[in-house]
């Protein structure tokens, strides 16, 4: 009694029990155990019953459903995007049962399609610590996340799936307060939302509702990720804080994974020190505060030719025929740098600097992470001797553009930015100059 609301039957079967009273030893041999629907076979080594009993056995657990086990223990299984997730678990190990803990060494643990090897210690007391050392092959984490909300009326219903409200991802406060744990986890690869982490190393420390995941490092899109993630669930409202850095990450692959966009390339370096308070990730995002530093190197913005847009804006002011565009439209950059504070989920950036082959951009703006929108005003200074402008550029065009600071506006959702000369400000500046 006590494992579940209803009494639980614990079955033990063995061919013989040999009791040696002079040596105070017991020999069980092969034992079959049945508990909560788990079928366990154990080859138990001879053990002494004098004093505290310590048993050691090689165990094999037949495949079972973790969902079914949780239901038998009156625990509600989590909803997952893959209904089959948590459906098949296998285990083999050498178990040592002591008065303070059950220790599993030479552990092989199968979770659906992923295999882990290592060791695990399960405490027997109320205030003891779970300890784990696990190394796994590969895992796709998306299947274990909350399911995506379907469109109202089906895939072609009146509300598109991306516009439908989604349930916030809650911080598992009760679980974090219930368990104390420490250990290390390594994975050959892990996939989450299209991001592929290779050679993932993760240290875990959970103590009285305070979770720290550090060190936390992996190879990400040919670059390196390092992080220190903490969740404080000891108070009334959880607090999430992250201190992360990326170096040499390929921006094109990252943008494709996060936003399904393939309009930007380059290498990204950055650091993020952020924290937020809330019961779920949505509330934490709205409360997010901290600092961000970003640097993009040797890339291109596909779909927009800033040089052509400048020439077109100049032709409009001069009331001349606009130049023919060069297709496909793209803008190369050698470096883009930006930094600034984040307050309530909004980054305020006042030091944007972009180096292009033909001009330098400076400016300021905001990035709203809650709404997923960008609003920037920048000033472009065209070089007197740009690296590349095209054979059809006239001396008059180059003179006009190089002597004028051209305002540029970047607006819109992160997934579909609009980069255009600010014609209104351009005309106002030209009128003041005249």
Secondary structure by P-SEA (a helix, b strand, c coil): ccccccbbbbbbbbcbbbbbccccbbbbcbbbbbcccbbbbbbccccccccbbbbbbbcccccccaaaaaaaacbbbbbccccccccbbbbccbbbbcccbbbbccbbbbccccccccbbbbbccccbbbbbbbbbcccccccccccccccccccccccccccccccccccaaaaaaaccccbbbbbcccccccccccbbbbbbbbcccbbbcccbbbbcccccccbbbbbbccccbbbbbbbcccccccaaaaaaaaccccccbbbbbbccccccccccaaaaaaaccbbbbbbbcccccccccaaaaaaaaaaaaaccccccccccccccccbbbbbbbbcccbbbbcbbbbbccccccccccccccccbbbbbbbbbbbbcccccccccccaaaaaaaaacbbbbbbbccccbbbbbcaaaaaaaaaaaac
